[in-house]
Amino acid sequence: MLAARRIWWRLRRRVDAWLHPRMPETTLTGRHAERLVARELRRCGFRILGRNLRVPMGEADLLARDPDGRTIVLVEVKARVRPLSERPEQRPPEAQINEDKRSTLRGIMTHLVRRNRWHHLPRRIDVVAVELEHGTMAIAELRHHRDAVAVRDRGGSGAGRRST
């Protein structure tokens, strides 16, 4: 099974590299991670509404509906391939979410809410961090941070920051 995954991953990478010759390796890794996260979210009961949604202020990796059937969830996927030897200074992928990125994610959510008239629906922004195995590119570790970025409503600030 491990050998088959390794062969599949190499084949997939070659096809992607052939179709998109100028695409950086990190972009290919990110796309692969987004596919894996979408599959995991579906397995957990989420309904994927869109992938790589481009709006004037940026791009949303995934847009989903929570298993509760009402909540709209904007999902930011952060991924990295685990190095063969873990270094102490290695930061987790979710550490890349700085204040500028939070502001961009809020702007994307605001735009999507206005455009789709979702004002009456609850919404949140989640961050999913994925660490992939070196070689097989299978999920080594997945951390889903629910409500990682506070969504500011007209009346004030969002729900805060929680991790599950």
C-alpha positions as CSV (number, residue, x, y, z in Angstrom):
1,M,0.0,0.0,0.0
2,L,2.8,2.4,0.9
3,A,4.6,1.7,-2.4
4,A,1.3,2.3,-4.4
5,R,0.8,5.7,-2.7
6,R,4.4,6.7,-3.4
7,I,4.0,5.7,-7.1
8,W,0.6,7.5,-7.3
9,W,2.0,10.6,-5.8
10,R,5.0,10.7,-8.2
11,L,2.7,10.2,-11.1
12,R,0.4,12.9,-9.9
13,R,3.3,15.3,-9.4
14,R,4.6,14.6,-12.9
15,V,1.2,15.2,-14.5
16,D,0.8,18.4,-12.5
17,A,4.3,19.5,-13.5
18,W,3.6,18.8,-17.1
19,L,0.3,20.6,-17.1
20,H,1.6,23.5,-15.1
21,P,5.4,23.7,-15.9
22,R,5.9,27.0,-14.1
23,M,4.0,26.2,-10.9
24,P,6.3,26.1,-7.9
25,E,6.6,23.0,-5.8
26,T,5.0,24.7,-2.8
27,T,1.9,25.4,-4.9
28,L,1.6,21.8,-6.0
29,T,2.0,20.7,-2.3
30,G,-0.7,23.2,-1.3
31,R,-3.1,22.0,-3.9
32,H,-2.6,18.4,-2.8
33,A,-3.1,19.3,0.8
34,E,-6.4,21.2,-0.1
35,R,-7.7,18.0,-1.8
36,L,-6.8,15.9,1.2
37,V,-8.4,18.4,3.6
38,A,-11.6,18.6,1.5
39,R,-11.9,14.9,1.6
40,E,-11.4,14.8,5.4
41,L,-14.0,17.6,5.9
42,R,-16.5,15.7,3.8
43,R,-15.9,12.6,5.9
44,C,-16.6,14.7,9.0
45,G,-20.0,15.8,7.6
46,F,-19.0,19.2,6.0
47,R,-20.4,20.0,2.6
48,I,-17.8,21.6,0.3
49,L,-19.3,24.6,-1.5
50,G,-16.2,25.8,-3.4
51,R,-12.5,25.5,-3.8
52,N,-9.9,28.1,-4.6
53,L,-12.5,30.9,-4.8
54,R,-11.0,34.1,-6.2
55,V,-12.5,37.4,-5.0
56,P,-11.0,40.9,-5.3
57,M,-9.2,40.7,-2.0
58,G,-7.7,37.3,-2.3
59,E,-8.4,33.6,-2.6
60,A,-10.3,31.3,-0.3
61,D,-8.9,27.8,-0.2
62,L,-12.2,26.1,0.7
63,L,-15.7,27.2,1.4
64,A,-17.9,24.7,3.3
65,R,-21.1,24.3,5.2
66,D,-20.8,23.0,8.7
67,P,-22.4,19.6,9.6
68,D,-25.1,21.7,11.5
69,G,-26.4,22.6,8.1
70,R,-26.4,26.4,8.7
71,T,-22.9,27.7,9.4
72,I,-20.8,28.9,6.5
73,V,-17.2,28.1,7.0
74,L,-14.2,29.6,5.2
75,V,-11.3,27.2,5.5
76,E,-7.7,28.3,5.1
77,V,-5.4,25.3,4.6
78,K,-1.7,25.6,5.6
79,A,0.5,22.7,4.7
80,R,4.1,21.6,4.9
81,V,6.0,18.4,4.2
82,R,7.6,17.0,7.3
83,P,11.4,16.9,6.9
84,L,13.2,13.7,7.4
85,S,14.7,15.0,10.7
86,E,12.6,17.4,12.7
87,R,14.5,20.6,13.7
88,P,13.6,22.4,16.9
89,E,13.2,25.8,15.1
90,Q,10.7,24.3,12.7
91,R,7.4,26.3,13.1
92,P,4.0,24.6,12.6
93,P,2.2,25.6,9.4
94,E,-0.6,27.4,11.2
95,A,2.0,29.9,12.6
96,Q,2.0,31.5,9.1
97,I,-1.4,33.1,9.8
98,N,-0.4,36.6,10.8
99,E,-2.5,39.7,11.3
100,D,-2.4,40.6,7.6
101,K,-3.6,37.2,6.6
102,R,-6.4,37.4,9.2
103,S,-7.5,40.7,7.8
104,T,-7.5,39.3,4.3
105,L,-9.6,36.3,5.4
106,R,-12.1,38.6,7.1
107,G,-12.4,40.6,3.9
108,I,-12.9,37.5,1.8
109,M,-15.6,36.3,4.2
110,T,-17.3,39.7,4.1
111,H,-17.3,39.7,0.4
112,L,-18.7,36.2,0.1
113,V,-21.4,37.0,2.7
114,R,-22.5,40.1,0.8
115,R,-22.4,38.5,-2.6
116,N,-24.4,35.4,-1.6
117,R,-26.7,37.2,0.8
118,W,-25.7,35.1,3.8
119,H,-26.2,37.9,6.3
120,H,-28.7,35.7,8.3
121,L,-26.4,32.7,8.5
122,P,-23.8,32.0,11.2
123,R,-20.3,32.0,9.9
124,R,-16.7,31.4,10.9
125,I,-13.2,31.1,9.6
126,D,-11.3,27.9,10.3
127,V,-7.6,27.1,9.8
128,V,-6.6,23.5,9.0
129,A,-2.9,22.7,9.4
130,V,-1.6,19.7,7.5
131,E,1.7,18.0,7.9
132,L,2.5,15.6,5.1
133,E,4.8,12.5,5.2
134,H,7.9,12.9,3.2
135,G,7.8,10.5,0.3
136,T,4.2,9.4,0.4
137,M,2.6,12.8,0.9
138,A,0.0,11.2,3.1
139,I,-1.4,13.1,6.1
140,A,1.0,12.7,9.0
141,E,-0.9,15.1,11.2
142,L,-4.0,17.3,10.7
143,R,-5.0,20.0,13.1
144,H,-8.4,21.7,12.6
145,H,-8.6,25.1,14.4
146,R,-12.3,26.0,14.6
147,D,-13.1,29.7,14.7
148,A,-9.4,30.5,14.4
149,V,-10.0,33.9,13.0
150,A,-12.6,36.1,14.7
151,V,-15.3,37.2,12.3
152,R,-16.4,40.7,12.9
153,D,-20.1,41.3,12.6
154,R,-21.6,44.8,12.2
155,G,-22.2,44.8,15.9
156,G,-18.7,44.1,17.2
157,S,-16.1,41.4,17.3
158,G,-16.4,37.7,16.5
159,A,-16.4,34.7,18.8
160,G,-12.6,34.6,19.4
161,R,-10.1,31.9,19.0
162,R,-10.6,28.2,19.8
163,S,-8.7,25.1,18.8
164,T,-10.2,21.6,18.6
